[in-house]
Amino acid sequence: MIYVGTCGFSYRDWIGAFYPPKTKSAEMLPFYARSFRAVEIDSSYYGVPHPRTVASMAARTPPEFRFSFKIPQTVTHPPDASLRVHPDAGALLESVEPMVSAGKLACVLAQFPNSFKPEEEREEYVRRVVEAFEGVPVVVEFRNRLWQRPETIELLRALGAGYCNVDMPPIDRLLAPSSDASGPVGYVRFHGRNSKMWWRGSSVTRYDYLYAPEELVPWTDRIAEIEAQTRDTYAFFNNHANGHAARNAEMIVSMLDERYGELSAQVVAHAAGDAPKQATLPGMPDA
């Protein structure tokens, strides 16, 4: 399966750009779930959600919907990698239990910062983080290009963890586009290519970028390559400013559908209010 969605869904600036005018906060997730069938919850990066909140999200989405939860920064941004894993890891594991019970948990995502480089103690720390989430799928995202090497894939494969491929500005120290897989869950995050604001921007301006179609075309090949190596593959757009993420997510679904035909029947994202896409002839777009 290929699941396409966005990083987060409850943005006020999406009202009018993606959500209908006057959409209330409580109405956003059900509306979103009519357009996409997976979402990455980024708010858990800033604080562990209450299990009741997680259970509510599970109850307000269709059975086939999937959630990825970002691991808290208290876990992925340790002041010293020799320290034990922060208790928030265990708290998140308990928090997502309602999602596990509902069969809707895609994985948890560990995003390490650019300052986190491949050194012996940090490789061991990655191991400890993955092991802290025993029983649920874990995907690891690195932000420093030094991790982009065969040894990293071997490490994650030994741990049974997935590797997060990324699209981000072509800047030194950042990762280049790839189609790697190391576990049962394949993963891609699209961060935009706003080079000017990457190092000095906020969590909004850094990702303020709208992909042009030609920038996404090479990713249709990469996503297919990842899908061929995994059980499920998730592609999430993090360029959330002004609803760009939703627009680009819809764009790449259409591209996958047109380019791969029968493969596109596995892409579980569809137009709002419509039934899931049916298989099309190879190379032919849907009507």
C-alpha positions in Angstrom: 0.0 0.0 0.0 1.1 3.6 -0.7 -0.5 6.1 1.7 -0.2 9.8 0.8 -1.0 12.6 3.2 0.3 15.6 5.1 2.3 16.4 8.2 -0.5 17.7 10.4 -4.0 18.7 9.5 -5.3 21.4 12.0 -3.9 24.5 10.4 -6.0 27.7 10.6 -4.4 29.0 7.3 -5.8 25.9 5.5 -9.3 27.3 5.9 -10.2 28.6 2.5 -7.1 27.0 1.0 -8.1 23.4 1.7 -11.0 23.4 4.3 -14.3 25.2 3.4 -14.8 28.7 4.9 -15.9 28.7 8.5 -14.7 25.1 9.2 -14.4 24.5 12.9 -11.4 22.7 14.5 -13.5 19.7 15.4 -14.5 19.3 11.8 -11.0 19.3 10.3 -10.0 15.7 10.8 -13.2 14.1 9.4 -13.0 16.4 6.4 -9.3 15.6 5.9 -10.1 11.9 6.1 -12.4 12.3 3.1 -9.4 13.5 1.1 -6.5 11.4 2.4 -6.2 8.2 4.3 -3.1 8.9 6.4 -1.8 11.8 8.5 1.4 12.4 10.4 0.7 13.9 13.9 3.4 16.4 14.6 2.0 17.9 17.8 3.3 14.8 19.7 6.8 16.2 19.0 6.0 19.0 21.4 4.1 17.0 24.0 2.6 13.6 24.5 -1.1 13.6 23.7 -3.6 12.2 26.2 -4.9 8.7 25.3 -8.4 10.1 25.2 -7.3 12.5 22.4 -5.7 9.7 20.5 -8.9 7.5 20.9 -11.0 10.4 19.7 -8.9 10.8 16.5 -9.2 7.0 15.9 -13.0 7.2 16.3 -13.4 10.1 13.9 -11.7 8.4 11.0 -12.6 5.5 8.7 -11.3 2.0 9.4 -8.6 2.1 6.7 -7.2 5.4 7.9 -3.6 5.4 9.3 -1.7 7.7 11.8 1.9 8.3 12.2 3.0 9.9 15.5 6.2 12.0 15.8 8.3 11.0 18.8 8.7 13.9 21.3 11.8 16.1 20.9 12.7 15.3 24.5 13.6 11.8 23.2 15.1 12.7 19.8 17.1 15.8 20.8 19.1 14.6 23.9 21.6 17.0 25.4 23.9 14.1 25.7 23.5 10.8 23.8 25.0 8.9 26.8 21.9 9.7 28.8 19.0 7.3 29.1 16.1 7.7 26.8 13.6 10.3 28.2 10.5 8.9 29.9 8.4 10.6 27.2 9.2 7.6 25.0 7.2 5.3 27.3 4.5 7.9 27.8 4.0 8.1 24.0 3.9 4.3 23.7 1.1 4.2 26.2 -0.6 7.2 24.6 -0.9 5.6 21.2 -2.3 2.3 22.5 -5.9 3.3 21.5 -4.6 3.7 17.9 -2.8 0.3 18.1 -6.1 -1.3 19.3 -8.0 0.3 16.5 -5.5 -1.1 13.9 -4.7 2.5 12.7 -1.1 3.1 13.9 1.2 3.3 10.9 4.4 3.9 13.0 6.1 6.4 15.2 8.7 8.7 13.7 12.0 9.6 15.3 13.4 12.8 13.8 16.9 13.5 14.9 18.4 17.1 14.5 21.1 18.2 12.1 23.6 18.3 15.0 23.0 14.6 15.6 25.9 13.0 13.7 26.9 9.3 13.2 29.2 8.6 16.1 29.5 5.4 18.1 27.5 6.6 21.1 24.8 8.1 18.9 24.4 5.0 17.0 23.9 3.2 20.3 21.4 6.0 21.3 19.4 5.3 18.1 19.3 1.7 19.0 18.0 2.5 22.5 15.3 4.8 21.1 14.0 2.1 18.7 14.0 -0.5 21.4 12.0 1.8 23.7 9.1 1.4 21.3 9.1 -2.3 21.2 5.9 -3.7 19.7 5.2 -0.8 17.3 6.8 0.1 13.9 9.5 2.8 14.2 10.8 5.0 11.3 14.0 7.1 11.8 14.6 10.5 10.1 18.1 12.0 10.1 18.8 15.6 9.2 22.6 15.3 8.7 23.9 14.0 5.4 26.7 12.1 7.2 24.0 9.5 8.1 23.3 8.9 4.4 25.5 5.8 4.0 25.1 2.0 3.7 26.0 1.5 7.4 22.9 3.5 8.5 20.6 1.3 6.4 22.3 -1.8 7.9 21.9 -0.4 11.4 18.2 0.3 10.9 17.6 -3.1 9.2 19.2 -4.9 12.1 16.8 -3.0 14.4 13.8 -3.6 12.2 13.2 0.1 11.8 12.3 2.1 8.7 14.4 4.8 7.0 12.9 8.1 6.2 13.7 9.5 2.8 13.4 13.2 2.5 13.1 16.0 0.0 14.6 19.2 1.3 16.7 22.2 0.1 20.0 21.3 -1.8 22.2 22.6 1.0 25.4 21.1 2.4 24.8 18.9 5.4 21.3 18.1 4.4 20.3 14.8 2.9 19.9 14.2 -0.8 16.8 12.5 -2.4 16.8 8.7 -2.1 14.7 5.6 -2.3 16.0 3.6 0.6 14.1 1.1 2.8 15.3 -0.8 5.8 12.1 -2.1 7.4 8.5 -3.1 6.7 7.4 0.6 6.6 8.7 2.8 3.8 8.6 6.6 4.4 9.1 9.9 2.6 8.8 13.4 4.0 8.6 16.4 1.7 9.9 19.5 3.5 10.0 21.9 0.5 13.1 23.6 -0.9 13.1 27.0 0.8 16.9 27.3 1.0 16.8 31.0 2.0 14.7 30.3 5.2 15.9 26.8 6.1 18.5 27.8 8.8 16.9 31.0 10.0 13.2 30.5 9.4 10.5 29.5 11.9 8.6 26.2 11.8 6.2 28.0 9.4 8.5 30.0 7.1 11.1 27.2 6.8 8.5 25.0 5.1 6.8 27.7 3.1 7.2 26.2 -0.4 4.9 25.0 -3.1 6.4 22.2 -5.3 6.0 22.6 -9.1 4.9 19.4 -10.8 8.3 18.8 -12.5 9.9 18.8 -9.0 7.7 15.9 -7.9 8.0 13.7 -11.1 11.2 12.0 -10.0 9.6 11.1 -6.7 7.0 8.9 -8.5 9.9 6.5 -9.4 11.4 6.7 -5.9 8.1 6.0 -4.2 7.5 3.0 -6.4 11.0 1.8 -5.6 10.4 2.1 -1.9 7.0 0.4 -2.2 8.6 -2.5 -3.9 10.8 -3.1 -0.8 8.2 -2.6 1.9 4.8 -3.7 3.2 3.4 -0.1 3.5 4.8 3.1 2.2 3.9 6.6 3.5 4.5 9.9 1.7 3.8 13.0 3.8 4.1 16.6 2.8 5.5 19.0 5.5 5.3 22.2 3.4 2.2 23.1 5.4 2.1 26.9 5.0 -1.0 28.2 3.2 -2.2 24.7 2.5 0.6 23.9 0.1 1.0 20.4 1.6 -2.5 19.4 0.8 -2.2 20.7 -2.7 1.1 18.9 -3.4 -0.2 15.7 -1.8 -3.2 15.7 -4.2 -0.7 16.5 -7.1 1.5 13.5 -6.4 -1.4 11.1 -6.1 -2.6 12.2 -9.5 0.9 11.7 -10.9 1.2 8.2 -9.4 -2.2 7.3 -10.7 -1.4 8.5 -14.2 2.1 7.0 -14.4 1.6 3.6 -12.9 -1.9 2.7 -13.6 -2.5 -0.6 -11.7 0.0 0.4 -9.0 -2.1 3.6 -8.5 -5.0 1.4 -7.3 -2.9 0.8 -4.2 -2.5 4.6 -3.5 -5.0 5.1 -0.7 -5.8 8.8 -1.1 -8.8 10.1 -3.1 -10.7 13.2 -3.9 -12.9 14.5 -1.1 -16.3 12.8 -1.0 -15.4 10.2 -3.7 -14.8 6.5 -3.4 -11.3 5.2 -3.5 -9.7 5.2 -6.9 -10.2 2.0 -9.0 -7.5 0.4 -11.0 -6.7 2.1 -14.4 -4.9 0.9 -17.4 -1.2 1.3 -17.3 -0.2 4.8 -18.3 -3.7 6.1 -18.4 -5.2 8.6 -16.0 -8.4 8.2 -14.1 -11.5 9.7 -15.6 
